[in-house]
Amino acid sequence: MSENTQGKTTVSPEVLTTIASMAALEVPGVSRLAQVSGGVNRLFRRGTSDGVRIETKDNFVLIDLFLILKDGINIREVGRHVQQNVARSVQEMVGMEVGEVNVHVEDIDFEGTEE
């Protein structure tokens, strides 16, 4: 078989959504993904699922994450780690450039700390 095989690889928005959500959940201090309300935006955005919205624009991936964080953590620090981990994961696994990772803290999980 020739090493100069021609063709292309496409990645569905659902794959990007899965990578982004798993990378966000890996960060200490993240409890879970929040439910994203429906509406018109949901109909027109590709790769929309609970807690994650993905858009591609000019060969860049734009990611919005809606998170519920654990109680007693530094929100700014956790948000920064989520941004770094998600951007790194998408770039390494898919090879696409990440334009934005927006973190929306929807709630704090006070119940999850009583273990």
C-alpha positions in Angstrom: 0.0 0.0 0.0 1.3 3.4 -0.9 2.3 5.8 1.9 0.9 8.7 -0.2 -2.7 7.8 0.3 -5.1 10.6 -0.7 -8.2 11.3 1.2 -9.5 13.3 4.2 -10.6 12.8 7.7 -13.7 14.5 9.0 -14.6 14.9 12.7 -18.2 15.3 13.7 -19.2 18.0 16.2 -20.3 15.2 18.5 -16.7 14.0 18.8 -15.6 17.5 19.7 -18.3 17.7 22.2 -17.3 14.4 23.8 -13.6 15.5 24.0 -14.5 18.9 25.5 -16.8 17.4 28.1 -14.4 14.7 29.2 -11.5 17.1 29.4 -13.6 19.5 31.5 -14.7 16.7 33.9 -11.1 15.7 34.4 -10.3 19.0 36.1 -10.4 18.8 40.0 -13.2 21.0 41.3 -15.6 20.3 38.4 -18.7 18.4 39.7 -20.6 17.9 36.5 -21.9 19.5 33.3 -25.0 21.7 33.6 -28.1 21.3 31.5 -28.2 23.8 28.7 -31.6 25.3 28.0 -33.1 24.6 24.7 -34.6 27.3 22.4 -33.7 28.6 19.0 -29.9 28.6 19.6 -30.1 24.8 20.1 -31.6 24.4 16.6 -28.9 26.3 14.8 -25.7 25.2 16.7 -24.0 22.0 15.7 -22.5 19.8 18.4 -24.9 21.0 21.2 -25.4 18.7 24.1 -25.9 19.1 27.8 -23.2 21.3 29.2 -21.3 21.9 25.9 -21.8 24.0 22.8 -19.3 23.7 19.9 -19.0 26.0 16.9 -16.4 26.0 14.2 -15.5 29.3 12.6 -12.7 30.0 10.1 -11.0 26.7 11.0 -11.1 27.5 14.7 -13.2 25.6 17.3 -15.2 27.8 19.7 -16.3 26.0 22.9 -18.8 27.0 25.5 -18.9 24.9 28.7 -21.7 25.1 31.3 -20.4 23.7 34.5 -21.4 23.0 38.1 -18.4 23.3 40.3 -17.7 21.7 43.7 -18.0 23.7 46.9 -14.9 25.3 48.4 -12.8 25.7 45.3 -11.3 28.8 43.6 -13.6 29.4 40.7 -11.1 31.4 38.7 -8.4 28.8 39.1 -10.7 25.9 38.1 -12.0 27.9 35.1 -8.5 28.5 33.9 -7.6 24.8 34.3 -10.7 23.8 32.4 -9.8 26.2 29.6 -6.3 24.9 29.3 -7.2 21.2 29.6 -10.0 21.4 27.0 -7.9 23.4 24.5 -5.0 21.0 24.9 -7.2 17.9 24.5 -8.9 19.2 21.3 -5.6 20.3 19.8 -3.9 17.0 20.6 -6.7 14.6 19.7 -8.2 16.4 16.6 -5.4 18.8 15.5 -7.8 21.7 15.3 -7.0 25.1 16.7 -9.1 26.3 19.6 -10.2 29.9 19.3 -12.1 30.2 22.6 -13.0 28.1 25.6 -15.7 30.0 27.5 -16.5 28.6 31.0 -20.0 29.4 32.4 -20.3 28.5 36.0 -24.0 27.7 36.4 -24.1 26.5 40.0 -22.1 25.2 43.0 -22.6 21.6 44.1 -22.9 21.9 47.9 -24.2 18.4 48.4 -21.3 16.7 46.6 -18.9 17.7 49.3 -20.4 15.6 52.1 -18.5 12.3 51.4 
